[in-house]
Amino acid sequence: MERIHVAVRARPLSTEEAKTSPWRISGNSILIPNNSFKFEFDRIFGEDCKTVDVYQARTKEIVAAAVRGFNGTVFAYGQTNSGKTHTMRGSATEPGVIPLSVHELFETIQQDVDREFVLRMSYMEIYNEEINDLLAPEHRKLQIHESLERGIHVAGLREEIVASPEQVLDFMEFGESHRHIGETSMNLYGSRSHTIFRMIIESRDKSEDEDIVSSCDAARISVLNLVDLAGSERAAKTGADGVRLKEGSHINKSLMTLGTVIKKLSEGAESQGGHVPYRDSKLTRILQPALGGNSNTAIICNITLAQIHADETKSSLQFASRALHVTNCARVNEILTDAALLKRQRKELEELRAKLQVCPIVIIGLGF
Ligand SMILES: Nc1ncnc2c1ncn2[C@@H]1O[C@H](COP(=O)(O)OP(=O)(O)OP(=O)(O)O)[C@@H](O)[C@H]1O
């Protein structure tokens, strides 16, 4: 069992904003002096930090674990303009968590001489509670299904086999050009959709030795989700109306459900048999395994310390603080073919027989 790792990243302020900021950061605490408002997180990154520092705090380990077969999810949460896209996608001069992860993923698998890997990627957006495939723009309004073999999955989502970081980033750029961008008074190009960038990592032992049964024919399949959420600001503050208001309410519905799911989980609802409303939004349904399930998960909460956004920042920190109490249970995702299963059982039987020959007295003593 491991809890969700929560880091906070504050974006740089203008000189004017810095003069009036009510916030203080002290180590991994953030507070408003002379106020009861104080939170502690796993890490707090101030305005001078680099994205690579944020990446190394936890995502790096999540990527390494994904190569070993553990699911991983990292998502950026925060109001419009707080630096989510800067953190996740970055720029040519300062690559974000996604390109850093992709490069590290390829480097790590190249160093693993014992296993062979197949990597696939997908890229989707959730816009107005509809799932659109950014790698196949004609695939719109995709549905979420659940099956024994595939778990929770988006039916019909394109998965491209990829062989290099450059190829992944090219596909990503293609996908980016099909995103929905809205114009709000808060941010001319404020992103109004959630995006989920996904790498699916499949690996198999290279060994051709028939006797090495423990891994032969067994495939590991893990999923690494890197999520850039839409701005969490209240619709009222955006001056939104008409289409934008509809977008805002859908975004808030998704984010509100995310908040409720995190709240319920942090209160231990699931372990007490209570209801967790994953199905109330597309976002939480797709992210369900990452929220209290089989995944290593990290949240990067992007905030601004400007006075004018103090209420939004407080609500982001409240969300992030609850997430600190959510625990997950990641395990290696291994799939055995029937033949491999038989081989493994045969080997276990042989090992047992060998043990019986070595220490029959112990076995007799146990009453067998
Ligand atoms: N840590 C940072 N250092 C330098 N510039 C930053 C930083 N964070 C954000 N910015 C800049 O601030 C602007 C807004 O950031 P960004 O687009 O990442 O916000 P966002 O939270 O993704 O907004 P949206 O919800 O609209 O997607 C961008 O021009 C970005 O380059």
The ligand as a Gaussian input file, in Angstrom:
#p B3LYP/6-31G(d) Opt

LIG

0 1
 N        6.971000      27.615000     -13.726000
 C        6.842000      28.419000     -14.786000
 N        7.903000      29.058000     -15.296000
 C        7.794000      29.870000     -16.363000
 N        6.631000      30.107000     -17.010000
 C        5.534000      29.501000     -16.567000
 C        5.578000      28.622000     -15.431000
 N        4.329000      28.158000     -15.220000
 C        3.552000      28.711000     -16.173000
 N        4.257000      29.522000     -16.974000
 C        3.754000      30.285000     -18.122000
 O        2.447000      30.760000     -17.796000
 C        1.557000      30.615000     -18.890000
 C        0.368000      29.746000     -18.497000
 O        0.838000      28.459000     -18.161000
 P        0.105000      27.140000     -18.642000
 O       -0.415000      27.272000     -20.025000
 O        1.039000      26.012000     -18.377000
 O       -1.126000      27.111000     -17.637000
 P       -2.231000      25.986000     -17.507000
 O       -2.429000      25.757000     -16.054000
 O       -1.890000      24.809000     -18.329000
 O       -3.515000      26.666000     -18.091000
 P       -4.773000      25.968000     -18.782000
 O       -5.693000      25.538000     -17.692000
 O       -5.304000      27.036000     -19.605000
 O       -4.299000      24.797000     -19.589000
 C        2.360000      30.037000     -20.019000
 O        2.805000      31.088000     -20.831000
 C        3.536000      29.385000     -19.326000
 O        4.683000      29.325000     -20.151000

